[in-house]
Amino acid sequence: MDRPVRVFGVPMDLGADRRGVDMGPSAIRYGGLADAVEGLELDCEDGGNVDVPEPERTDPDAGRPAEGRAKYLAATEGVCRDLADDVARAVSDGYLPLVLGGDHSIAIGTVGGVARHRDLGVVWFDAHGDFNTPTTTPSGNVHGMALAAILGRGTFADREWADAGVDPENVAIVGVRDLDDEERVAVRESDVTVFTMTDVDERGLPAVTRDAVEVATDGTEGLHVSLDLDFLDPSEAPGVGTPVRGGVSYREGHTAMEIVSRQAGDALASVELVEVNPILDEHNRTAELAVELAASTLGKRIL
């Protein structure tokens, strides 16, 4: 990967239940992101933060769909539209967008922006499926609907700001281990490829990651990598809003990102790191891990 990198922060917590994830971009930057990227001999430009309204001054019911519920949907739409514009401009300028969250709802904007220029596949590293819709969600939190929104499922089919036109056959979820009941049915019935932690245990993460990248790049023009830090076990990444035991180890996380980098090559179109919550972290461990994993994704090797 030899393109310059443009970093965007999205201090977004409207899509989640727990406060603090809005400080994720600052924590990741403080963890040495720019130095890590420049250490790979890549130019790193910081595009600043996307403006996010404060929850206390925002109506959570604005934009609520006719059926079901999705808290802060109108505000989320505004943020994702702005982010998509920034990301699309970065791609047009020849940069690889590296987006820092913030909760996972920001992926709607990242993918939407890149998809204006390239036919995308997606590898979604996450403990969760993020495959709920407003009619299946038990919480109403949009960060649990992000992938469904990108694929235009349910209510999101009529919302051009969300539906990125990504083919579900070019989407792979890796590391999932926590699904809601209706979400589980939806994932099973979709054309998305899912590698659960059981698959990882049985086959090993390297084989699973190679298959996931192959799914995402089959007939597409680019690969988007969406890395939720709860993909890793909470013992490795304690500073996340929705930790789930049984995730991958430190070295497995790096191995997966190194495989993505080697296998995707120039097809790597965009990367995002989400759900870092410094309030729940220990001495910024999770943010610093996010920096390390970003470097591996962009080409850093042991030797």
C-alpha positions as CSV (number, residue, x, y, z in Angstrom):
1,M,0.0,0.0,0.0
2,D,1.7,3.1,-1.2
3,R,-1.1,5.7,-1.2
4,P,-1.1,8.6,1.2
5,V,-3.6,8.3,4.1
6,R,-6.1,10.9,5.2
7,V,-7.5,10.4,8.7
8,F,-11.0,11.5,9.8
9,G,-12.3,11.4,13.3
10,V,-16.0,10.9,14.0
11,P,-16.7,11.5,17.7
12,M,-20.0,9.7,17.5
13,D,-22.0,8.2,20.3
14,L,-25.5,8.7,19.1
15,G,-25.7,5.1,17.9
16,A,-24.7,3.5,21.2
17,D,-26.0,3.1,24.7
18,R,-22.9,3.9,26.7
19,R,-21.2,7.4,26.7
20,G,-17.5,7.7,26.1
21,V,-17.1,6.3,22.7
22,D,-17.2,9.8,21.3
23,M,-13.6,10.2,22.7
24,G,-12.3,7.3,20.7
25,P,-10.8,9.4,17.9
26,S,-8.8,11.5,20.3
27,A,-7.6,8.5,22.2
28,I,-6.4,6.8,19.0
29,R,-4.7,9.9,17.8
30,Y,-3.0,10.3,21.2
31,G,-2.0,6.6,20.9
32,G,0.4,7.6,18.1
33,L,-1.6,7.0,14.9
34,A,0.2,9.6,12.8
35,D,3.7,8.4,13.8
36,A,2.7,4.8,13.1
37,V,1.4,5.6,9.6
38,E,4.4,7.8,8.8
39,G,6.7,5.1,10.1
40,L,5.5,3.0,7.2
41,E,6.8,5.8,4.9
42,L,3.3,6.8,4.0
43,D,2.1,10.4,4.0
44,C,-0.5,11.0,6.7
45,E,-2.8,13.9,6.6
46,D,-5.4,14.6,9.3
47,G,-8.7,15.7,7.9
48,G,-10.0,16.7,11.3
49,N,-13.3,15.6,12.9
50,V,-16.8,15.4,11.5
51,D,-19.2,17.5,13.5
52,V,-21.5,15.4,15.7
53,P,-24.5,16.9,17.6
54,E,-24.6,16.5,21.3
55,P,-27.2,13.9,22.5
56,E,-28.4,16.3,25.2
57,R,-29.4,18.8,22.5
58,T,-30.7,16.3,20.0
59,D,-34.2,14.7,19.6
60,P,-33.7,10.9,19.7
61,D,-37.1,10.4,17.9
62,A,-36.3,12.7,15.0
63,G,-36.3,10.7,11.8
64,R,-37.9,7.7,13.5
65,P,-39.2,5.2,10.9
66,A,-42.9,4.5,10.6
67,E,-42.3,1.0,11.9
68,G,-39.9,0.0,14.6
69,R,-37.4,2.3,16.2
70,A,-34.0,3.8,15.6
71,K,-32.7,6.4,18.1
72,Y,-31.2,9.6,16.8
73,L,-31.7,8.4,13.2
74,A,-32.0,11.9,11.7
75,A,-28.8,13.1,13.5
76,T,-27.1,9.9,12.4
77,E,-28.1,10.5,8.8
78,G,-26.6,14.0,9.0
79,V,-23.3,12.8,10.4
80,C,-23.0,10.0,7.9
81,R,-23.8,12.3,4.9
82,D,-21.0,14.7,6.0
83,L,-18.6,11.8,6.5
84,A,-19.5,10.3,3.2
85,D,-18.7,13.6,1.5
86,D,-15.3,13.8,3.3
87,V,-14.4,10.2,2.4
88,A,-15.5,10.6,-1.2
89,R,-13.3,13.7,-1.5
90,A,-10.4,11.9,0.0
91,V,-10.7,9.0,-2.5
92,S,-11.0,11.5,-5.4
93,D,-7.8,13.2,-4.2
94,G,-5.9,9.8,-4.2
95,Y,-5.9,9.2,-0.5
96,L,-6.9,6.1,1.5
97,P,-9.4,7.1,4.1
98,L,-8.7,6.0,7.6
99,V,-11.8,6.7,9.8
100,L,-11.7,6.7,13.6
101,G,-14.8,6.2,15.7
102,G,-17.0,6.7,17.5
103,D,-19.6,4.0,17.4
104,H,-20.1,1.6,14.5
105,S,-22.9,3.6,12.9
106,I,-20.2,5.7,11.2
107,A,-19.5,2.8,8.9
108,I,-22.6,3.9,6.9
109,G,-20.9,7.1,6.0
110,T,-17.5,5.6,5.3
111,V,-18.8,2.9,3.0
112,G,-21.2,5.3,1.3
113,G,-18.4,7.7,0.5
114,V,-16.0,5.1,-0.9
115,A,-18.8,3.4,-2.9
116,R,-19.3,6.6,-4.9
117,H,-16.0,5.8,-6.6
118,R,-15.5,2.0,-6.4
119,D,-17.5,-1.2,-6.4
120,L,-16.8,-2.3,-2.8
121,G,-16.6,-5.5,-0.9
122,V,-16.5,-5.4,2.9
123,V,-14.8,-7.5,5.6
124,W,-16.5,-6.7,9.0
125,F,-14.4,-7.8,12.0
126,D,-16.8,-7.7,14.9
127,A,-18.2,-9.6,17.8
128,H,-21.6,-8.6,16.6
129,G,-23.5,-8.9,13.3
130,D,-24.8,-5.3,13.3
131,F,-27.5,-6.8,11.1
132,N,-30.6,-5.5,13.0
133,T,-33.1,-3.2,11.4
134,P,-35.5,-0.8,13.1
135,T,-38.1,-3.6,13.2
136,T,-35.9,-6.2,14.7
137,T,-33.7,-4.3,17.1
138,P,-34.2,-4.9,20.8
139,S,-32.4,-1.6,21.7
140,G,-33.0,0.9,18.9
141,N,-29.3,1.6,18.8
142,V,-28.1,2.3,15.2
143,H,-24.6,0.9,15.8
144,G,-26.3,-2.5,15.8
145,M,-27.9,-1.8,12.4
146,A,-24.9,-0.4,10.5
147,L,-24.2,-3.4,8.2
148,A,-27.9,-3.8,7.5
149,A,-28.2,-0.2,6.6
150,I,-25.2,-0.4,4.2
151,L,-26.9,-3.3,2.5
152,G,-30.2,-1.5,2.3
153,R,-32.1,-4.0,4.3
154,G,-35.6,-3.4,5.7
155,T,-36.4,0.3,6.3
156,F,-33.0,1.3,5.0
157,A,-33.9,0.2,1.5
158,D,-35.7,3.6,1.0
159,R,-32.8,5.7,2.4
160,E,-30.2,6.6,-0.2
161,W,-27.9,8.0,2.5
162,A,-27.6,4.5,4.0
163,D,-27.9,1.9,1.1
164,A,-24.4,1.9,-0.5
165,G,-25.2,-0.6,-3.2
166,V,-22.8,-3.2,-1.8
167,D,-23.6,-6.8,-2.9
168,P,-24.2,-9.0,0.1
169,E,-22.3,-11.7,-1.7
170,N,-19.2,-9.5,-1.3
171,V,-19.6,-9.1,2.5
172,A,-17.9,-11.3,5.1
173,I,-18.4,-10.9,8.9
174,V,-15.5,-12.3,10.9
175,G,-15.4,-13.2,14.6
176,V,-19.1,-12.9,15.4
177,R,-20.2,-14.4,18.7
178,D,-23.2,-12.4,19.9
179,L,-26.4,-12.1,17.8
180,D,-29.9,-11.2,18.7
181,D,-32.6,-13.8,18.0
182,E,-34.2,-12.1,14.9
183,E,-30.8,-10.9,13.8
184,R,-29.6,-14.4,13.7
185,V,-32.4,-15.5,11.4
186,A,-31.8,-12.5,9.1
187,V,-28.0,-13.3,8.8
188,R,-28.7,-17.0,8.1
189,E,-31.2,-16.1,5.3
190,S,-28.9,-13.4,3.7
191,D,-26.2,-13.9,1.1
192,V,-23.6,-12.5,3.6
193,T,-20.8,-14.9,4.5
194,V,-20.4,-15.3,8.2
195,F,-17.4,-16.7,10.1
196,T,-18.3,-17.2,13.7
197,M,-15.7,-17.7,16.5
198,T,-16.6,-21.4,16.2
199,D,-15.3,-21.3,12.6
200,V,-12.2,-19.4,13.9
201,D,-11.6,-22.1,16.6
202,E,-12.1,-25.0,14.1
203,R,-10.2,-23.6,11.1
204,G,-7.9,-21.0,12.5
205,L,-8.1,-17.2,12.0
206,P,-5.6,-17.1,9.1
207,A,-7.7,-19.4,6.9
208,V,-10.9,-17.7,7.8
209,T,-9.4,-14.2,7.1
210,R,-8.1,-15.4,3.7
211,D,-11.5,-16.7,2.8
212,A,-13.2,-13.5,4.0
213,V,-10.9,-11.3,1.8
214,E,-11.6,-13.6,-1.2
215,V,-15.3,-13.2,-0.7
216,A,-15.0,-9.4,-0.5
217,T,-12.7,-9.0,-3.5
218,D,-14.4,-11.4,-5.8
219,G,-15.4,-9.2,-8.8
220,T,-15.2,-6.0,-6.8
221,E,-12.9,-3.0,-7.3
222,G,-12.0,-2.3,-3.7
223,L,-12.0,-3.7,-0.1
224,H,-13.3,-1.8,2.9
225,V,-12.1,-3.1,6.3
226,S,-14.3,-2.3,9.2
227,L,-12.6,-3.2,12.5
228,D,-14.7,-3.0,15.7
229,L,-12.2,-3.4,18.6
230,D,-14.6,-5.8,20.3
231,F,-13.5,-8.3,17.7
232,L,-10.7,-8.9,20.2
233,D,-11.2,-10.5,23.5
234,P,-11.9,-8.0,26.4
235,S,-8.7,-9.1,28.0
236,E,-6.8,-7.5,25.1
237,A,-9.2,-4.6,24.4
238,P,-11.0,-3.7,27.6
239,G,-12.0,-0.2,26.4
240,V,-15.0,-1.1,24.2
241,G,-18.7,-0.4,24.8
242,T,-20.1,-3.9,24.2
243,P,-17.4,-6.4,25.2
244,V,-18.0,-10.1,24.6
245,R,-15.8,-12.8,26.0
246,G,-14.2,-15.3,23.7
247,G,-12.7,-12.9,21.1
248,V,-9.3,-13.2,19.3
249,S,-6.0,-12.7,20.9
250,Y,-3.4,-9.9,20.4
251,R,-1.3,-11.9,17.9
252,E,-4.4,-13.2,16.1
253,G,-5.6,-9.7,15.6
254,H,-2.3,-8.7,14.0
255,T,-2.1,-11.8,11.9
256,A,-5.6,-11.1,10.5
257,M,-4.7,-7.5,9.6
258,E,-1.4,-8.6,8.1
259,I,-3.2,-11.1,5.9
260,V,-5.7,-8.5,4.8
261,S,-2.9,-6.2,3.8
262,R,-0.9,-8.9,1.9
263,Q,-3.9,-10.4,0.2
264,A,-5.8,-7.2,-0.7
265,G,-2.8,-5.1,-1.8
266,D,-3.8,-2.2,-3.9
267,A,-7.5,-3.2,-3.6
268,L,-7.5,-1.9,0.0
269,A,-9.8,1.1,-0.4
270,S,-10.6,2.2,3.2
271,V,-10.2,1.3,6.8
272,E,-12.1,2.2,9.9
273,L,-11.5,1.6,13.6
274,V,-14.5,1.9,15.8
275,E,-16.0,1.5,19.3
276,V,-12.9,2.5,21.3
277,N,-14.2,3.9,24.6
278,P,-11.5,5.5,26.7
279,I,-13.7,5.8,29.8
280,L,-13.8,2.0,30.0
281,D,-10.1,1.5,29.0
282,E,-7.0,0.8,31.0
283,H,-4.2,3.3,30.4
284,N,-5.3,3.8,26.7
285,R,-4.5,0.1,26.0
286,T,-7.3,-0.3,23.5
287,A,-6.6,2.9,21.6
288,E,-2.9,1.9,21.3
289,L,-3.9,-1.5,20.1
290,A,-6.1,0.1,17.5
291,V,-3.1,2.1,16.3
292,E,-1.0,-1.1,16.1
293,L,-3.7,-3.0,14.1
294,A,-4.1,0.0,11.7
295,A,-0.4,-0.2,11.0
296,S,-0.6,-3.9,10.3
297,T,-3.5,-3.3,8.0
298,L,-1.5,-0.7,6.1
299,G,1.5,-2.9,5.7
300,K,3.6,-3.1,8.8
301,R,5.4,-6.4,9.2
302,I,7.6,-8.0,11.9
303,L,10.4,-8.6,9.3
